[in-house]
Amino acid sequence: MKNFEYLQPKSIAEAAGYLKAGNGTSIPYSGGTDALVMMKDNLISPKKVVNLKSIPGLNSIDYIRGEGLKIGALVTISDLAEHPVVKDKFKILSEAAESIASPQLRNVGTVGGNLCQRPRCAYFREDFDCLRKGGNACYAFDGENKLHCIIGGSLCYIVHPSDLATALLVLNTKISIASGEKINEIPIADFFVLPDEDFTRENILQSGEIVTSIFIPDLPEGTKSSYIKFRERAVWDFAVVSVGAVIQTSGSEIVSGRIAFGGVAPIPWTESVVNSKLINRTIDAHIADEIAESILSNADSLEMNGYKIPLAKNLTKRILTQLLM
């Protein structure tokens, strides 16, 4: 690891100033579970590391009934998973948080860091001059692509590694982004970037911009949610495929529903055509099968990852059966 200057700002504006002045040579630092690994592996060599943990007010969870849940970017994954309001009213988020890595990593990893982490693609992480690192090719296309994307992967075939992002996508979350003294709030769906938009980055953050918090609108009565993650190892592993769902019911009717997928695309993935099938529907014995068969209709798998399509369909069927029956 190369030497760097460690800065401890006392405000968001001060931190943003340090990052912007660095012009790409400074990085924000929170839990460090991704940043430290990338620094040790010489994937990044920042001249300045800006410690966000020295800024007060970014590690709280606040709930207002009828309005929603505000989560600071420095809230740890374990605190999120264990928070009583999250477990009671936003079960999908608690389950997604509990599925992340190991207890030790959840104790230091943060919500903001989880959303902004870099891809886990072996070609990106190891000694390959791949497209995302400034090279000329995505080696996964013709290489080892068992864990790569099956949809949305034009040019670069990474999958987004964040479990929280998948859960937050179906919760209609908004992300607050600070740029100096100004804070903008955007839908989470607008935060992530597909490779055909920009294959060098995973989100819209510019130099000097910092995720400060997320906001989840309160869920209406009759809403259930859940998150299912399939992985190769029990702990410290990323999703091969994951599914998150939020379903609002009234008696034997589905009022509305949303489904999102992890491990299948370079961004957390949702399909409006599928979600439209979960509006004003009567619950019957066949609805889980029908919805499951309709997902990922435009998937275009690579040589080794076609198994993700039936896996995603089966997980979708399981989560809908769990929530509806």
SULMO-V5054 format. One record per residue. N is the residue number from 0. RES is the residue in three letters. NEAR is the number of other C-alpha atoms within 8 Angstrom. Layout:
# SULMO-V5054
n=N res=RES near=NEAR
n=N res=RES near=NEAR
This chain:
# SULMO-V5054
n=0 res=MET near=7
n=1 res=LYS near=5
n=2 res=ASN near=5
n=3 res=PHE near=8
n=4 res=GLU near=7
n=5 res=TYR near=8
n=6 res=LEU near=8
n=7 res=GLN near=11
n=8 res=PRO near=12
n=9 res=LYS near=9
n=10 res=SER near=8
n=11 res=ILE near=12
n=12 res=ALA near=10
n=13 res=GLU near=10
n=14 res=ALA near=14
n=15 res=ALA near=14
n=16 res=GLY near=10
n=17 res=TYR near=11
n=18 res=LEU near=17
n=19 res=LYS near=12
n=20 res=ALA near=7
n=21 res=GLY near=10
n=22 res=ASN near=8
n=23 res=GLY near=8
n=24 res=THR near=10
n=25 res=SER near=14
n=26 res=ILE near=10
n=27 res=PRO near=10
n=28 res=TYR near=11
n=29 res=SER near=11
n=30 res=GLY near=9
n=31 res=GLY near=11
n=32 res=THR near=9
n=33 res=ASP near=9
n=34 res=ALA near=8
n=35 res=LEU near=8
n=36 res=VAL near=9
n=37 res=MET near=11
n=38 res=MET near=13
n=39 res=LYS near=8
n=40 res=ASP near=8
n=41 res=ASN near=8
n=42 res=LEU near=8
n=43 res=ILE near=7
n=44 res=SER near=9
n=45 res=PRO near=10
n=46 res=LYS near=10
n=47 res=LYS near=12
n=48 res=VAL near=13
n=49 res=VAL near=15
n=50 res=ASN near=12
n=51 res=LEU near=12
n=52 res=LYS near=9
n=53 res=SER near=8
n=54 res=ILE near=11
n=55 res=PRO near=8
n=56 res=GLY near=6
n=57 res=LEU near=11
n=58 res=ASN near=11
n=59 res=SER near=9
n=60 res=ILE near=10
n=61 res=ASP near=7
n=62 res=TYR near=9
n=63 res=ILE near=7
n=64 res=ARG near=6
n=65 res=GLY near=5
n=66 res=GLU near=8
n=67 res=GLY near=12
n=68 res=LEU near=12
n=69 res=LYS near=11
n=70 res=ILE near=12
n=71 res=GLY near=15
n=72 res=ALA near=14
n=73 res=LEU near=16
n=74 res=VAL near=15
n=75 res=THR near=13
n=76 res=ILE near=15
n=77 res=SER near=11
n=78 res=ASP near=9
n=79 res=LEU near=12
n=80 res=ALA near=14
n=81 res=GLU near=9
n=82 res=HIS near=9
n=83 res=PRO near=6
n=84 res=VAL near=8
n=85 res=VAL near=13
n=86 res=LYS near=12
n=87 res=ASP near=7
n=88 res=LYS near=7
n=89 res=PHE near=10
n=90 res=LYS near=12
n=91 res=ILE near=13
n=92 res=LEU near=15
n=93 res=SER near=14
n=94 res=GLU near=12
n=95 res=ALA near=14
n=96 res=ALA near=13
n=97 res=GLU near=9
n=98 res=SER near=9
n=99 res=ILE near=13
n=100 res=ALA near=10
n=101 res=SER near=8
n=102 res=PRO near=7
n=103 res=GLN near=6
n=104 res=LEU near=9
n=105 res=ARG near=13
n=106 res=ASN near=10
n=107 res=VAL near=11
n=108 res=GLY near=14
n=109 res=THR near=14
n=110 res=VAL near=13
n=111 res=GLY near=13
n=112 res=GLY near=14
n=113 res=ASN near=11
n=114 res=LEU near=9
n=115 res=CYS near=8
n=116 res=GLN near=9
n=117 res=ARG near=8
n=118 res=PRO near=10
n=119 res=ARG near=9
n=120 res=CYS near=9
n=121 res=ALA near=6
n=122 res=TYR near=11
n=123 res=PHE near=13
n=124 res=ARG near=11
n=125 res=GLU near=6
n=126 res=ASP near=6
n=127 res=PHE near=7
n=128 res=ASP near=11
n=129 res=CYS near=13
n=130 res=LEU near=12
n=131 res=ARG near=11
n=132 res=LYS near=8
n=133 res=GLY near=8
n=134 res=GLY near=8
n=135 res=ASN near=7
n=136 res=ALA near=8
n=137 res=CYS near=11
n=138 res=TYR near=9
n=139 res=ALA near=11
n=140 res=PHE near=9
n=141 res=ASP near=7
n=142 res=GLY near=6
n=143 res=GLU near=8
n=144 res=ASN near=12
n=145 res=LYS near=7
n=146 res=LEU near=8
n=147 res=HIS near=14
n=148 res=CYS near=16
n=149 res=ILE near=16
n=150 res=ILE near=11
n=151 res=GLY near=10
n=152 res=GLY near=14
n=153 res=SER near=7
n=154 res=LEU near=9
n=155 res=CYS near=11
n=156 res=TYR near=15
n=157 res=ILE near=12
n=158 res=VAL near=16
n=159 res=HIS near=13
n=160 res=PRO near=12
n=161 res=SER near=11
n=162 res=ASP near=15
n=163 res=LEU near=12
n=164 res=ALA near=9
n=165 res=THR near=15
n=166 res=ALA near=15
n=167 res=LEU near=12
n=168 res=LEU near=13
n=169 res=VAL near=13
n=170 res=LEU near=9
n=171 res=ASN near=10
n=172 res=THR near=13
n=173 res=LYS near=11
n=174 res=ILE near=14
n=175 res=SER near=13
n=176 res=ILE near=13
n=177 res=ALA near=15
n=178 res=SER near=11
n=179 res=GLY near=12
n=180 res=GLU near=7
n=181 res=LYS near=6
n=182 res=ILE near=9
n=183 res=ASN near=7
n=184 res=GLU near=8
n=185 res=ILE near=10
n=186 res=PRO near=10
n=187 res=ILE near=12
n=188 res=ALA near=6
n=189 res=ASP near=7
n=190 res=PHE near=11
n=191 res=PHE near=11
n=192 res=VAL near=13
n=193 res=LEU near=12
n=194 res=PRO near=15
n=195 res=ASP near=8
n=196 res=GLU near=6
n=197 res=ASP near=9
n=198 res=PHE near=12
n=199 res=THR near=9
n=200 res=ARG near=9
n=201 res=GLU near=15
n=202 res=ASN near=8
n=203 res=ILE near=8
n=204 res=LEU near=7
n=205 res=GLN near=5
n=206 res=SER near=8
n=207 res=GLY near=13
n=208 res=GLU near=13
n=209 res=ILE near=11
n=210 res=VAL near=10
n=211 res=THR near=13
n=212 res=SER near=13
n=213 res=ILE near=12
n=214 res=PHE near=12
n=215 res=ILE near=12
n=216 res=PRO near=10
n=217 res=ASP near=9
n=218 res=LEU near=7
n=219 res=PRO near=6
n=220 res=GLU near=5
n=221 res=GLY near=7
n=222 res=THR near=10
n=223 res=LYS near=9
n=224 res=SER near=12
n=225 res=SER near=13
n=226 res=TYR near=14
n=227 res=ILE near=11
n=228 res=LYS near=10
n=229 res=PHE near=8
n=230 res=ARG near=10
n=231 res=GLU near=6
n=232 res=ARG near=6
n=233 res=ALA near=6
n=234 res=VAL near=8
n=235 res=TRP near=8
n=236 res=ASP near=10
n=237 res=PHE near=9
n=238 res=ALA near=12
n=239 res=VAL near=13
n=240 res=VAL near=14
n=241 res=SER near=15
n=242 res=VAL near=16
n=243 res=GLY near=16
n=244 res=ALA near=16
n=245 res=VAL near=14
n=246 res=ILE near=13
n=247 res=GLN near=13
n=248 res=THR near=11
n=249 res=SER near=8
n=250 res=GLY near=4
n=251 res=SER near=7
n=252 res=GLU near=10
n=253 res=ILE near=15
n=254 res=VAL near=12
n=255 res=SER near=10
n=256 res=GLY near=13
n=257 res=ARG near=10
n=258 res=ILE near=13
n=259 res=ALA near=15
n=260 res=PHE near=14
n=261 res=GLY near=19
n=262 res=GLY near=15
n=263 res=VAL near=14
n=264 res=ALA near=17
n=265 res=PRO near=15
n=266 res=ILE near=11
n=267 res=PRO near=15
n=268 res=TRP near=10
n=269 res=THR near=8
n=270 res=GLU near=10
n=271 res=SER near=6
n=272 res=VAL near=6
n=273 res=VAL near=11
n=274 res=ASN near=11
n=275 res=SER near=8
n=276 res=LYS near=8
n=277 res=LEU near=12
n=278 res=ILE near=10
n=279 res=ASN near=8
n=280 res=ARG near=9
n=281 res=THR near=7
n=282 res=ILE near=9
n=283 res=ASP near=5
n=284 res=ALA near=5
n=285 res=HIS near=6
n=286 res=ILE near=8
n=287 res=ALA near=12
n=288 res=ASP near=8
n=289 res=GLU near=8
n=290 res=ILE near=12
n=291 res=ALA near=11
n=292 res=GLU near=7
n=293 res=SER near=8
n=294 res=ILE near=9
n=295 res=LEU near=8
n=296 res=SER near=5
n=297 res=ASN near=5
n=298 res=ALA near=8
n=299 res=ASP near=6
n=300 res=SER near=10
n=301 res=LEU near=10
n=302 res=GLU near=8
n=303 res=MET near=9
n=304 res=ASN near=13
n=305 res=GLY near=9
n=306 res=TYR near=7
n=307 res=LYS near=11
n=308 res=ILE near=10
n=309 res=PRO near=7
n=310 res=LEU near=9
n=311 res=ALA near=12
n=312 res=LYS near=11
n=313 res=ASN near=9
n=314 res=LEU near=11
n=315 res=THR near=12
n=316 res=LYS near=12
n=317 res=ARG near=9
n=318 res=ILE near=14
n=319 res=LEU near=11
n=320 res=THR near=9
n=321 res=GLN near=7
n=322 res=LEU near=10
n=323 res=LEU near=6
n=324 res=MET near=5
